[in-house]
Amino acid sequence: MATVRKRGNGYYIEVLIGVDGSGNRIRKNSTFTPQAGLTPKQEKDALNRAVVEFENKAKSGQCLDGETLTLKEFAIDQWLPNHAQKQLKPKTVSEYKEILSKRILPALGHLKMSQIRPLQIIRFLNELDEKGLKYIARFVAKSDISEKLKVHKLTAEKIGVCSNSLTKVRHGEKVSEEVANKISEALGEKISDSFQVVGSDEVLSASSKIHYFRCLSSIMSTAVKWQVIHENPCMRVDSPKHDQKEIKYLEYDEAVRIFAAAIELDDMRVRTAAIMLMFTGMREGELAGLEWQDFDFEKNEIHIKRNSQYIRGEGLITCSPKTFAGNRVVSISIELVECLLDYQEWQNEQRIQCGDQWIKTDRLFTTWNGGFIHPSTIGTWVKAFLKDNGHPEMTVHGLRHTNVTMMIANGTDIRTIAGRVGHANSSTTMNVYAHFLKSSNAKASDQLNSGLFATKVKK
């Protein structure tokens, strides 16, 4: 039997449909607002029809929670704790929380799950194209900042920022307002005296729009799986198109030159990091997470099984690699083993010098006293090295691309390449490096032609 209560200009309808395994009553509820201008009798008849219709729907299992739950209620109370935090990587969860609070929930959070239609999602995506949505203020230190820090004898620890942020400041890279404020306060200056503000007033990138769309679609598809709504409206919306970025990598001869330059470096950390990246194609976080226990120097192998990440508000965390295939074994050369043993000897000397201050982490790359290193610190080292050698635009990921393209050029099969770099499927490797594979295919044809038709058959 349904229970009906007057609520403002409408009615609140509640139906008891049974009890759960714990003996708690299961109720379904709905609201009904009569059309304006009805007589009391007409309103009563309309209400009775609505009650009977809802009661039949509820008891037959056709009444889903999406009719009463808003997107905000479902996303925050159900999807995040019961799906995202259990199934997704911590960094992905952190990013999804940010984009939910930033744009998705302000735009669509008030809507009932069952009320969200494809056209509303399309309008939301179109609004992301508005100019100015991308604007995020960033700060670049003025040229005399390094001297000021030196005079005041300020370290990252004294200022209250991570060492990587201070390194970025010294190298003229962009930092957040929070970091700029802390440094300015430590110097006893206004932020405008130490930094200049930079930013962007452009539209969001295609990849950012895709990220928003994927987050919303994940929420809606989970709601379908949990029988909160009947279907995912995102399935009826075309995903934003991805801007295909040009893959930046070093040409073969340049890669050989850069590798030779890396071997001659006096800084053992930068030297080892650059060589490792070029030889293995590892991701930045995977390299930051490497420990000495991951090496088998008898078999000349590296076991890649963890990823070091920084999450805003949480700090440094260690998790599994990006994909299941990221947990892999990579063969290395005897020459690389020798480089690693040289580095291990150097690190042991550093540990002895630090004495009791050394933190036992077993990590390959550490802070001055053995602690966990910020993953992007490796990127800062390597980028500075590449810049000094004529490649200011090259990144750590560029060295990963270089590693793959060199393997393709040398005729390594796609399955082996995918396994070495941790791609879940060979198709991923083929899609990412389609253009390079095409040129490699043409080169193979030319080589076959010159070999097979080198001598024409005489009649």
Buried (B, 14 or more C-beta within 10 A) or exposed (E): EBEBEEEEEEBBBBBBBEEEEEEEEEEBBBBBEBEEEEEEEEBEEBBEEBBEEBBEBBBEEEBBBBBBBBBBBBBBEBBBEEBBEEEBBBBBBBBBBEBBBEBBBEBBBEBBBBBBEEEBBBEBBEEBEEEEBBEEEBBBBEEEBBEBBEEEEBEBEEBEBBBBBBBBBBEEBBBBBEBBBBBBBBBEEEBEEBBEEEEEEEBBBBEBBBBBBBBBBBBBBBBBEBEBBEEBBBEEBEEBEEEEEEBBBBEEEBBEBBBEBBEEBEEBBBBBBBBBBBBBBBBBBBBBBBBEEBBEBEEBBBBBBBBBBBBEEEEBBBBEBBBEBBBBBBEBEEEBBEBBEEBBEEBEEBBEEEEEEBEEBEBBBBBEBBBBBBBBBBBBBBBBBBEEBEBEEBBBBBBBBBBBBBBBBEEEEBEEBBBBBBBEEBEBBBEBBEEBBEEBEEEEEEEEEEEEEEEEEEE
